[in-house]
Amino acid sequence: MTFRLGVDVGGTFTDILLINEETGETFREKTSSTPEDQSIGVLRGIEAVCRSAGVSTDQVREVLHGTTVATNAILEKKGARVGLVTTRGFRQILQIARSFVPGGLAGWIIWPKPEPLAALEDTVEVTERIGSNGEVVTVLDEDDVRAQLATLRDQGIEALSISFINAYANDAHEVRVAEIAAEVLGDIPVSRSSAVLPELREYERTLTTVANAYVQGQVLRYVGNLERQLHGSGLDADLSILRSDGGLVSAGIAADSPVSLLLSGPAGGVTGAAWVAEQAGFSDILTFDMGGTSTDVALVQGLTPRVGRETTVGDLTVRATSLDVRTVGAGGGSIAHVPQLTQALRVGPQSAGAVPGPASYGQGGAEPTVTDADVVLGYLPPALAGGEITLDVDAAHTAVQTIADATGLPSVQAAAEGIYDIVNENIFGALKLVSTQQGFDPRDFALMAFGGAGPLHANALGILTGAWPVIIPPSPGVLAAYGDATTTMRDQSVQTLIRRFGELTDEQVRDLLHGLASTARESLLESGLSEDDLTVTYSVDLRYHGQGFEIPVTIEASDLEGSALDTLRAAFDAEHDRLFNFLLTNEHELVTVRATVSGPRPEVAATVLAEGGEDPSGAIRRTHPLWFEGEQIEATIYDRHKLLAGNVLTGPAIVAEMDSTTLVLPGHTATVHASGSLLIRPTDIRTDAPADSGSKD
C-alpha cells in the first residue's frame, strides 16, 4: 500500500494531506509554519499525519510540495547579491525599465520606484551583438568578458545573470559567457536569459533572469535541505515542487528555474478547487483562499484555471507563466488599525503571521486581527487545528476593544463587525480584478472558499459578489495541499518567432509546435513517465500587425490537424472581441509559441457521503451566541464529520471541523452535497442539486 503526500506552506500554517493511492482515503494535519526554516514545520507535519494514519514513512512514495521560499525571498528582499552581464550599451536596462507608473492621477508623486534586484554597480556590459534573426553582428570579446567577470567577483556577487540583446534568437554568446563564468567565478548560480525566458523584449527578459538568479540560491538550499531531511527521517520518496502554472516538476528542475515557483503556494489551492468543483458538478468558479496572512483569488472557467503570462509578487512583475492569481493582504492574521491622520478603521496588509499571531492565540500577540474579531463575534469555536491551538476569548476582546476606543464605536462587537466587513470588502475588490475587470460577471460563477479563514467569510462574499452557490469544499483548510497531491507533472518549451500569417504555412506552424512539444517531453520522460501518459497543449501569442501587445490563445493538439492558421486566427479574433469589443482588418502576426506537456492526473477516489435526508440533527453539537448586524442571536454548531448527503443547515449556523470553520448567515441555507462540499445559497433560491454548468438554477 502506497501513499502520496501533499504539502502546502503558508505564512501562518503548514498543511499536510496524506492520500492512500489505492482507496483514496485521506488524512490531514495542520501545524504552525516555521518561517525561520520552513522544512521544520514540513517535517513535523509529515511525521504527525503519518502517525495519525498509522502509516510508516517508508510507505510514502511521493511528496508534492507547494512552497513560498522564492516568494518570501522577493517580498522580504533577502535574495542573493546578483551580478548582471549585458550587451554593451544596455547597462542601465533595469533602471530605464518601462514607462509605467501604477496608481491614479499624479500617482508618480508618491510612488517609490522599486530598486532593481541587480544594482547598477553590479551590472557590467561586454562587447557582443546578435541580430534579431539570430545572426552574429559583433563577435563576443572573450578577453572583455573575463575582465568584467573579474570585476564582479571582486565586488562579492553571489549569483550571476546573463542577458544579451536578441539572445532568444541565438544563445551562443550567453552559453559561452556562462562557461567562462564557471572558470572565473567558481561555483555560483548562473542564470541565462536564453534558458530562463527565450522571448523578445529585452527588459522583461532581463528582469525575469535577474529575479531567477536572485532567489536561486535560497531555493537550492531549501530544496536540498528538505530532500536530505526527508530521506533522513525514513522517507524514500520523490520530491516534486508545484510551479506557478499549477504543474509539478522535479525538485532538481525547480531549483534550476525558481522564477517559475513564485506563485507555487497559491497555485495548489486553485488546482485543488477545480478538482473539488468537478466533483460537485460545477465548471465555472471564482476561488478565494484566505489564510492567516493573505487572500489569493482566481477564476476557473470550464474547470480550467485562467493562465497569465506575468507573475506579480510585491512590486516585482516578471514574465513567467502562472495561474492568474491575485493576492491581497487580507487574512485571519491581518491587523486592524486606526491611522491618526484619517481616524478611519483599516485592516491589513500588515499581519501578525505565525509568530506571535492573533491575540486570541495566546502567544504574545496584542494587536487586533481579523481572527480576534471573528472570536468576539462568536464565529469561531474555542479551538483550532484539531485542538492544537486553543483560543483566548478574553485576549481577543481586549485587543478589539482598542479599535472601539480609537473609533468611538459603541461596543467591542461593533468594532469587530467593522473589521469583519472591511476585510470582506478588501477581498471583494480582489475578486473584481479576476472577474469584472476582465469581462466576466461574477454572478455567472459559483464561489469557492477555502483556506483556514475562507469559510468564515464565504457567505458574506457570496452576498457581495452575487456568486451562488458558495461552495465550501471538504477539508477547506488543507485544500492547497490537496491540489499539490492531485495535480500533474508538467513542462513547457517556448520560442519567439515573429512572422505575419502571410509568411507562414500550416505545415510550418505544425512543425514548429511539434518540435517544441518534443523538447518539453524530455524532462517528463526522464522522470519515468511513458509517452502514452503525456498530453500536449499549445499556446500562441498573437497580435494584429502593428499592434504593440500580444494576446495568448490556447489550442489543443487536435486543432492542428486542419488549417492551423485559420484556427489561430479565429481564436485570436474571439478573444480580442471579448476583451475590447472590436476587431481590426490588419493582418495577423505570430510572436511567441509554447508547447506544454502534462502527465496523467493521479487517480484519487472522490468522497461519496452516505444519504441522510434533509434533517441534520445528528450532527448538532450545541447552540452558541453570535453577533449579526448589531444583535446577538443563537446559532447552531454542527460537527461537519457527522453531516450526511442531503442534510440542509439553516442559518445562522456554524460548521466546525479540524482545519476550518464555516459560517452560514441568517437567511441562507447550506446543503450537503454527496461529494462532501457544502453549497450555501440564499434561502429563497435554494436547490438540492447543482447544475452541471455551474449556473445558478
Secondary structure, 3 states (H helix, E strand, C coil): CCEEEEEEECCCEEEEEEEECCCCCEEEEEEECCCCCHHHHHHHHHHHHHHHHCCCHHHEEEEEEECCHHHHHHHCCCCCCEEEEEECCCCCHHHHCCCCCCCCCCHHHCCCCCCCCCCHHHEEEECCEECCCCCEEECCCHHHHHHHHHHHHHCCCCEEEEECCCCCCCCHHHHHHHHHHHHHCCCCCEEEHHHHCCCCCHHHHHHHHHHHHHHHHHHHHHHHHHHHHHHHCCCCCEEEEECCCCCEEEHHHHHHCHHHHCCHHHHHHHHHHHHHHHHHCCCCEEEEEECCCCEEEEEEECCEECEECCEEECCEEECCCEECCEEECCCCCEEEECCCCCCCCEEEEEECCCCCCCHHHCCCCCCCEHHHHHHHCCCCCCEEHHHCEECCHHHHHHHHHHHHHHHCCCCHHHHHHHHHHHHHHHHHHHHHHHCHHHCCCHHHCEEEEECCCHHHHHHHHHHHHCCCCEEECCCHHHHHHHHHHHCCEEEEEEEEEEEEHHHCCHHHHHHHHHHHHHHHHHHHHHCCCCHHHCEEEEEEEEEECCCCCCEEEEEEHHHHCCCHHHHHHHHHHHHHHHHHCCCCCCCEEEEEEEEEEECCCCCCCCCCCCECCCCCHHHEEEEEEEEECCEEEEEEEEEHHHCCECCEEECCEEEECCCCEEEECCCEEEEECCCCCEEEEEHHHCCCCCCCCCCCC
